[in-house]
Amino acid sequence: MLIKKSVTIHKHRTSIALEQEFWDVLKDISIEKNYSVEKLIANIDLNRDASLASCIRVFVLKYIMSSS
């Protein structure tokens, strides 16, 4: 099930729909990096070449794969 959350990135409010598992991992990564989830998403947004939700999923997948 998709969970939609509103975030502010680069002074712009937007909504992102992700599965709860992705939100959970984003929160864990942000704690590890001492960032807010919004700042982490803003960093992902800077280099994206597809939809923001897709780029977040790929970022999380790559993070998990590199941590194993």
PAVEXTI-487958 format. One record per residue (C-alpha): x, y, z; residue in one letter. Coordinates in steps of 0.5 Angstrom, whole numbers, padded with zeros to 4 digits, always signed. Layout:
N
XYZA
...
***
This chain:
68
+0000+0000+0000M
+0003+0007-0002L
+0003+0012+0004I
+0003+0019+0001K
+0007+0024+0005K
+0008+0032+0004S
+0015+0034+0004V
+0019+0041+0003T
+0025+0040-0002I
+0028+0047-0005H
+0023+0051-0002K
+0018+0047-0006H
+0012+0043-0003R
+0011+0036-0006T
+0008+0030-0004S
+0011+0023-0005I
+0008+0016-0005A
+0012+0011-0003L
+0011+0004+0001E
+0012+0004+0008Q
+0018+0000+0008E
+0021+0005+0004F
+0019+0011+0008W
+0022+0006+0014D
+0029+0005+0011V
+0029+0013+0009L
+0028+0015+0016K
+0034+0010+0018D
+0039+0013+0013I
+0037+0020+0015S
+0039+0018+0022I
+0045+0015+0020E
+0047+0021+0016K
+0045+0026+0021N
+0040+0029+0016Y
+0033+0030+0016S
+0029+0026+0011V
+0027+0032+0007E
+0034+0034+0007K
+0036+0026+0004L
+0030+0027-0001I
+0033+0034-0003A
+0040+0031-0004N
+0036+0025-0008I
+0032+0030-0012D
+0039+0034-0014L
+0041+0028-0019N
+0035+0025-0021R
+0033+0023-0028D
+0026+0020-0027A
+0021+0021-0022S
+0022+0023-0015L
+0019+0017-0012A
+0023+0012-0017S
+0029+0015-0016C
+0028+0014-0008I
+0026+0007-0009R
+0033+0006-0013V
+0037+0010-0008F
+0034+0006-0002V
+0035-0001-0006L
+0043+0001-0008K
+0044+0003+0000Y
+0041-0004+0002I
+0045-0007-0003M
+0052-0004-0001S
+0050-0005+0006S
+0050-0013+0006S
***
